[in-house]
Amino acid sequence: DTGVSQDPRHKITKRGQNVTFRCDPISEHNRLYWYRQTLGQGPEFLTYFQNEAQLEKSRLLSDRFSAERPKGSFSTLEIQRTEQGDSAMYLCASIGAYEQYFGPGTRLTVT
Amino acid sequence: ILNVEQSPQSLHVQEGDSTNFTCSFPSSNFYALHWYRWETAKSPEALFVMTLNGDEKKKGRISATLNTKEGYSYLYIKGSQPEDSATYLCAFISGSARQLTFGSGTQLTVLP
């Protein structure tokens, strides 16, 4: 257990529905990252928060994706109007001095 | 776009064998290289963070080396055990970036 939790662990949804995932990082870490991992690939960077400020967003993050970290603690990632191509593992990570500590991920399946 | 490549893509070894994998990354503007082990249904686990050319790090039977001038890192596992079966990921951070760029991983299966 890394101390980073994600909820839910699995989500199956129909195309066109909205989904929201939650990440609870290690409490003293002020930096939080979201990544997406598809089959056969390594995780790809989506977005990054320092405290409550979203400092960087990948080109992978289309307009249907939004992320928040309202009080600089937990973060949510919302996908609107899901598409089958959104099926992936969504990982969050929080950073200490050097290492990124990952949560177990949320596996999204869009049918 | 940063290119981080890992080889081989997958590997099957017998229990007790020693093995190694390669991670190659851009040799310019290097900041750090991370190695992770990712077992199914678990969080990726940090193995090593390497920052200096010539670094060698060790954790039990697992060790890693780093060559920033030529842009590669090796991960070695001595006397593989079935519990070593996992996907091993390397990830690169350049001097100008804040996020990790991952390779696609090496999937190791250790057969009893």
Interface residues (C-beta under 8 A of the other chain):
Chain A: D1 T2 V4 Y33 Y35 G40 Q41 G42 P43 E44 F45 Y48 L55 E56 L91 Y98 E99 Q100 Y101 F102 G103 P104 G105
Chain B: V4 Q6 A32 H34 Y36 A41 K42 S43 P44 E45 A46 V49 L89 A91 R98 Q99 L100 T101 F102 G103 S104 G105
